Amino acid sequence: TVILPARAGMRFGFCVSVTGALEDGDLDLMKVVSHPPLFTGDGQVSIGYEQEIELIAAGGEATACVGHALESEAEALPGRWTVALMAADQVVAERTFELR
């Protein structure tokens, strides 16, 4: 489902299988999460983050499950949250969740 309760402990995301002209070995991707404005402890405003993901390709395929976990009530913001998996500047997979 893509409509979820906005509460601490909620986890959401997706699994993906990347196929095609992949050589065996490491495949470097970027997980990109965007979310409603969140005020951080140091007074800054966050609207998302990026995290490097390293997959191992074998036989022309690499698989991964990516997502986000709401670790506190302060982070459990209602609104649109998007989790994307990027290769260079191309979206490999993306899913938007509505937290309420």
C-alpha positions as CSV (number, residue, x, y, z in Angstrom):
1,T,0.0,0.0,0.0
2,V,1.1,3.6,-0.5
3,I,-1.1,5.2,2.1
4,L,0.4,4.7,5.6
5,P,0.0,6.1,9.1
6,A,2.4,8.8,10.1
7,R,3.8,7.3,13.3
8,A,7.1,6.4,14.8
9,G,8.3,2.9,13.9
10,M,6.6,2.9,10.5
11,R,8.8,1.4,7.7
12,F,8.1,1.8,4.0
13,G,10.0,1.1,0.8
14,F,10.2,-1.3,-2.1
15,C,12.4,-4.1,-3.5
16,V,13.9,-3.9,-7.0
17,S,15.7,-6.2,-9.4
18,V,18.1,-4.4,-11.8
19,T,18.8,-6.3,-15.0
20,G,20.3,-5.7,-18.4
21,A,23.9,-5.0,-19.4
22,L,25.3,-5.3,-15.9
23,E,28.8,-6.6,-15.4
24,D,29.4,-8.8,-12.4
25,G,30.8,-6.9,-9.5
26,D,29.9,-3.8,-7.6
27,L,27.0,-1.5,-8.7
28,D,27.0,1.9,-7.1
29,L,23.5,3.5,-6.8
30,M,22.1,6.3,-4.7
31,K,19.0,6.1,-2.5
32,V,17.2,9.5,-2.5
33,V,14.4,10.1,0.1
34,S,12.4,13.3,-0.1
35,H,9.8,14.3,2.5
36,P,7.9,17.2,4.0
37,P,10.0,19.9,5.7
38,L,11.5,18.6,8.9
39,F,13.1,20.8,11.5
40,T,16.3,19.3,12.7
41,G,17.8,19.6,16.2
42,D,20.3,22.3,15.0
43,G,17.6,24.6,13.7
44,Q,18.0,23.5,10.0
45,V,15.2,22.4,7.7
46,S,15.6,19.0,5.9
47,I,13.5,18.1,2.9
48,G,15.3,14.8,2.2
49,Y,18.6,13.0,2.1
50,E,20.8,10.8,-0.2
51,Q,22.6,7.6,0.7
52,E,25.0,5.6,-1.4
53,I,23.9,2.0,-1.9
54,E,26.3,-0.7,-3.2
55,L,24.8,-3.7,-4.8
56,I,26.6,-6.8,-6.0
57,A,25.7,-7.7,-9.6
58,A,25.9,-11.4,-10.6
59,G,24.8,-13.0,-13.8
60,G,23.6,-9.6,-15.1
61,E,21.3,-8.9,-12.2
62,A,21.4,-7.1,-8.9
63,T,18.6,-6.9,-6.3
64,A,17.9,-4.5,-3.4
65,C,15.3,-3.5,-0.9
66,V,15.3,0.2,-0.1
67,G,13.2,2.4,2.1
68,H,12.9,4.5,5.2
69,A,12.0,4.0,8.8
70,L,10.3,6.8,10.9
71,E,12.5,6.7,14.0
72,S,10.6,9.3,16.2
73,E,7.3,11.1,16.5
74,A,9.1,14.3,15.4
75,E,10.1,12.6,12.1
76,A,6.6,11.1,11.5
77,L,5.4,13.9,9.3
78,P,2.2,13.5,7.3
79,G,2.5,14.2,3.6
80,R,4.2,12.8,0.5
81,W,7.4,10.8,1.0
82,T,9.3,9.6,-2.1
83,V,12.0,6.9,-2.1
84,A,14.0,6.7,-5.3
85,L,16.9,4.6,-6.5
86,M,19.2,6.4,-8.9
87,A,22.1,5.4,-11.2
88,A,24.0,8.5,-12.1
89,D,21.2,11.0,-13.0
90,Q,18.7,8.3,-14.0
91,V,15.9,7.0,-11.9
92,V,16.1,3.2,-11.7
93,A,13.0,2.9,-9.5
94,E,10.8,5.2,-7.5
95,R,7.7,5.0,-5.2
96,T,5.8,7.8,-3.5
97,F,4.0,7.1,-0.2
98,E,1.3,9.2,1.4
99,L,1.6,9.4,5.2
100,R,-1.5,10.4,7.2
